């Protein structure tokens, strides 16, 4: 028997329960898993399967790049400890309304590992920015505002150098949705259309203007 798993690839996708169910039907999957974000972790789902073949289909509702290579890496890590179970990954990311191709890639266990010397130390930064993607923040437009803030920080060359961004679930206080929290300052900021440019400039710092 074959088990097909529909795997959401992005944090936003994992949060979208309706799209997850829709993609599961579109893909013809038996189970769902998440590469990142809330929901059943891929390795936990794989550990529950006792079948002759496992098919992994990575999907996203977004048009931009998504970490499909990480799907193979995580699957490769699992296969290294379960060499008797054939695992294949659909060759491309599946989007809403798109049919599956006939191209599958076998997970060999020789994929890049999940650990690297480059990831040993926490990166240096001036600000660690936590962006809330809880239900109230999402409903208040967090996805769009956070994406635009990240784009502005990238344009000023402050992203991942001066400013490290981590997406989180609910942090409170929800009445300040959509919320971002700046450390080490300890500031809670309600991000809005009116203050978006100012917040981006403050986080980037004078040397990045």
C-alpha positions in Angstrom: 0.0 0.0 0.0 1.0 3.6 -0.6 0.4 6.6 1.7 0.4 10.0 0.2 1.1 13.0 2.5 0.2 16.6 1.6 2.9 18.8 3.1 2.4 22.5 3.6 5.7 24.3 3.0 5.3 27.7 4.5 4.3 29.1 7.8 1.3 30.9 6.2 0.1 27.7 4.6 0.3 25.8 7.9 -2.0 28.5 9.5 -4.6 28.2 6.7 -6.9 25.3 7.7 -9.3 25.7 4.9 -6.5 25.8 2.2 -4.9 22.8 3.9 -8.1 20.7 3.6 -8.6 21.9 0.0 -5.1 21.0 -1.0 -5.4 17.6 0.7 -8.4 16.8 -1.6 -6.7 18.3 -4.7 -3.6 16.2 -4.1 -5.5 13.0 -3.2 -3.6 12.7 0.0 -4.2 10.3 2.9 -2.6 12.5 5.5 -1.4 16.1 6.1 1.9 17.3 7.6 3.7 20.7 8.0 7.2 21.4 7.1 7.1 24.4 9.5 4.6 26.3 11.6 1.6 24.9 13.6 0.2 21.5 12.8 1.5 17.9 12.6 5.2 17.9 12.0 6.4 15.8 9.0 8.7 13.5 10.9 5.9 12.8 13.5 3.5 11.9 10.7 6.1 9.7 9.0 6.6 7.8 12.2 3.0 6.7 12.3 3.0 5.2 8.8 3.5 1.5 8.2 3.2 1.1 4.4 5.2 -0.1 1.4 5.7 3.3 -0.1 5.3 6.9 1.0 4.7 9.8 -1.4 5.3 13.4 -0.2 3.7 16.3 -2.1 4.9 19.8 -1.1 2.3 22.5 -1.7 1.9 26.2 -1.2 -0.8 28.8 -2.0 1.9 31.4 -2.6 3.4 32.2 -5.9 6.9 33.0 -4.6 9.8 30.7 -3.7 9.2 28.1 -1.0 11.6 25.7 0.7 10.9 22.5 -1.3 14.6 21.5 -0.9 14.0 21.4 2.9 11.2 18.9 2.4 13.7 16.5 0.8 16.3 17.2 3.5 13.8 16.5 6.3 12.7 13.3 4.5 16.3 12.3 4.0 17.0 12.6 7.7 14.0 10.3 8.4 15.0 7.8 5.7 18.5 7.5 7.2 16.8 5.9 10.2 14.1 4.0 8.2 16.0 2.6 5.2 13.4 -0.1 4.6 10.6 2.3 3.7 10.7 3.8 0.1 10.0 7.5 0.2 9.5 9.7 -2.9 8.9 13.4 -3.2 6.9 15.1 -6.0 9.3 16.9 -8.2 7.7 20.3 -8.0 5.7 22.5 -5.7 1.9 22.1 -6.2 -0.2 25.2 -6.2 -4.0 25.5 -5.9 -5.7 24.2 -9.1 -2.5 22.6 -10.4 -2.4 18.9 -11.3 0.4 16.6 -10.1 3.0 15.7 -12.6 4.3 12.1 -13.2 7.8 13.1 -11.9 8.9 11.9 -8.5 12.3 11.9 -6.9 13.4 9.1 -4.6 14.7 10.1 -1.2 18.0 8.3 -0.8 19.1 9.4 2.6 22.1 11.1 1.1 20.4 14.5 1.1 22.1 17.4 2.8 22.0 17.0 6.6 19.9 19.2 9.0 23.0 20.3 10.9 25.9 22.5 9.7 28.8 24.2 11.4 27.5 27.5 9.9 24.4 27.1 12.1 26.2 26.6 15.3 26.2 30.2 16.6 23.3 32.6 16.9 23.7 35.4 14.4 24.6 38.9 15.5 21.9 41.6 15.3 20.9 44.9 16.8 17.2 44.0 16.9 15.4 40.7 17.1 12.0 41.3 15.7 9.1 38.9 16.6 6.2 39.1 14.2 2.9 37.6 15.5 0.9 35.5 13.2 -1.8 34.4 15.7 -5.4 34.4 14.6 -6.2 38.0 15.7 -3.1 39.4 14.0 -3.8 37.5 10.8 -7.3 38.8 10.8 -5.9 42.4 11.3 -3.7 42.2 8.2 -0.5 40.9 9.6 0.6 38.9 6.6 0.6 41.9 4.2 2.1 44.4 6.7 4.8 42.0 7.9 5.8 41.1 4.3 6.1 44.8 3.4 8.1 45.5 6.5 10.4 42.7 5.7 10.8 44.0 2.1 11.7 47.5 3.4 14.3 46.0 5.7 15.7 44.0 2.8 15.9 47.0 0.6 17.9 48.9 3.3 20.2 45.8 3.6 19.3 45.5 7.3 17.5 42.2 7.1 19.4 39.3 8.7 22.2 41.6 9.6 21.0 44.4 11.8 17.5 42.9 12.1 16.7 39.2 12.7 13.0 38.3 12.2 11.3 35.4 13.8 7.6 34.6 13.1 5.6 33.5 16.1 2.2 32.4 17.2 0.1 34.5 19.6 2.2 36.6 21.9 -0.4 39.0 23.5 -1.6 41.7 23.9 -4.1 40.8 21.1 -5.8 44.2 21.2 -2.6 45.6 19.6 -3.0 43.3 16.5 -1.2 43.2 14.2 1.6 43.0 16.7 5.4 43.0 16.5 7.8 42.8 19.4 11.3 44.3 19.3 14.1 42.9 21.4 16.2 43.7 23.4 14.1 46.8 23.7 11.0 44.9 24.9 8.8 47.1 22.8 5.3 46.0 21.6 4.3 47.8 18.5 1.0 47.8 16.7 2.1 47.8 13.0 -0.2 49.9 10.8 -0.2 51.6 7.4 0.6 54.9 9.2 3.7 53.8 11.0 5.1 51.1 8.7 7.7 53.4 7.1 8.7 54.9 10.4 9.1 51.5 12.1 11.2 50.2 9.2 13.5 53.2 9.3 13.9 52.9 13.1 14.8 49.2 12.9 17.2 49.8 10.0 19.1 52.5 11.9 20.7 55.7 10.6 23.5 53.9 8.8 21.0 52.1 6.6 19.0 55.1 5.4 
